[in-house]
Amino acid sequence: MTVGDTDFGLQVGIGFVGRVVMAVFAFAGSIVLGRILGPDGYGMFYFLMAIVLFAHNPINGWATACRKRLTESEFPSGEAIGATVLGIAVGTAITLMSAFLLSPIITRHTDNPDSWVYLTVLFVGIISFTASLQILKATKHFGTSTWVEAARDIVRVLLQGGLVIGGFGVAGMVGGITAANLLIVPMVFYLIGARPTVPSKESLLAIWEFARSSIPSGLVGIAQNRMDVLLLGFLVGTEVVGNYEIALKMTMPAMFVAGVAQSGLMGRISNLRSKGEPIVRDIQNNLNYASIIGIPLFFGALTMAEPLVVTIYSNKFAGAAPFLIGLALFRLLRTQKAILVATINGLDRPEINLRISIVVFSVNIGIGVTLLYIIGPLGIVVATIMSELLAYGIRAYYVDSMMPNLSLITRPVYEQLASGVVMAIVVYTARQALPIRFWPMVIVVVGIGGLTYFAMLIIISKSFSTTIKSIITSLDYG
């Protein structure tokens, strides 16, 4: 059942394909929904989502602790799952009471009398799905967790699209995602393959020992992830939030590889260490290729941001182009940081991630608010990039001190960066030579960029070309 007993590369591959499928449906849905709702309505929904994601973290942090204990060979799996279910139940009850009591404040800040109901409904659906998914990520089939998310997103897009087209607006967005979350939860528990049992006092204390760091660390992490939206929503307006979220959606592919690897790496390290087996090779392999999609996406955004945004989402979202460039760089930094976060947690040192998150969050807030008033909404993104760079640097220092044999920036990463630079030059030249006023030409230029990047990798990267040859050989049945 454990993540230490599986082919990690295979599971990452399974998860990667799942993420691609999920992204295609999510991206298609965002185009339809964005065009119908416009920046203001689209931004309103994601402003509410940011509040919910901030509030749901204590339960998600508890589920993370349950997942960590589940990866340990001696911990009773049924009790870890039972503790997760207990956390969902307690969190739901607290949220219902809190939302009702705070409804006047919620209404005042969102200009919508139904917002407290939206927040409550969103919370119940999201926490039920994310907490149960944490447990699935601790099993040897962690790669399928991405396919579960893909299934959820397919259902979500269909439901939200139908409801929004039917005239339900933001309420349709809320109802669609909540229904999708609750419909998929039973599937998650089926895939876990173990029944929940009532946790003992000793098990709850063991989970709490990890949770007391994972909960505040995650809370700060979520606050940092969603602080851009919260600040823009409270201080600027939901229309800017809509532009920001569109840019964030477009940079989502950057995390395809890193996101799947991170989801299983903590459990992998934890399980291997509990059995006294080496872990450096697994971490190194993940660092080598975590950014393989993030790098070309950044260079692509750098050279094609405005044509891409306008072509896909219409002129209403033209203001998203500057956000796209900044968030692509942010995602690139995060691809490497994600592996370090999982490594530190897997080494059973969540308090390190907590301390770093608190420092980075404080820096992000201070710089973000300052730059917002100096250079406008884009200042929020600049602050996020600076804080992400700081978060990576501090974690790199800790990981290097704990694992001196690990190379943090390796030859494959430099080869990917070199290929990205060549791609940017080719794309910029093509953009100058071709008329990109029409969407077919935009697709052509993007295709040229993608082919250039991967062709360069095959030429200059021995490890990448060897991997491609192995895949082709495995498919050759003749």
Buried (B, 14 or more C-beta within 10 A) or exposed (E): BBBBEBEBBEBBBBBBBBBBBBBBBBBEBBBBBBBBBBBBBBBBBBBBBBBBBBBBBBBBBBBBBBBBBBBBEEBBBBBBBBBBBBBBEEBBEBBEEBBEEEBEEBBEEBEBEBBBBBBBBBBBBBBBBBBBBBBBBBBBBBBBBBBBBBBBBBBBBBBBBEBBEEEBBBBBBBBBBBBBBBBBBEBBBEBBEBEBBEBEEEBBEBBEBBBBBBBBBBBBBBBBBBBBBBBBBEBBBBBBBBBBBBBBBBBBBBBBBBBBBBBBBBBBBBBBBBEEEEBEEBBBBBBBBBBBBBBBBBBBBBBBBBBBBBBBBEEBBEBBBBBBBBBBBBBBBBBBBBBBBBBBBBBBBBBBBBBBBBBBBEBBBEBBBEBBEEEEBBBBBBBBBBBBBBBBEBBBEBBBEEBEEBBBEBEBBEBBBBBBEBBBEBBBEBBEEBEBEEEEBBEBBBEBBBEBBBBBBBEBBEBBEEBEEEEEEEEEEE
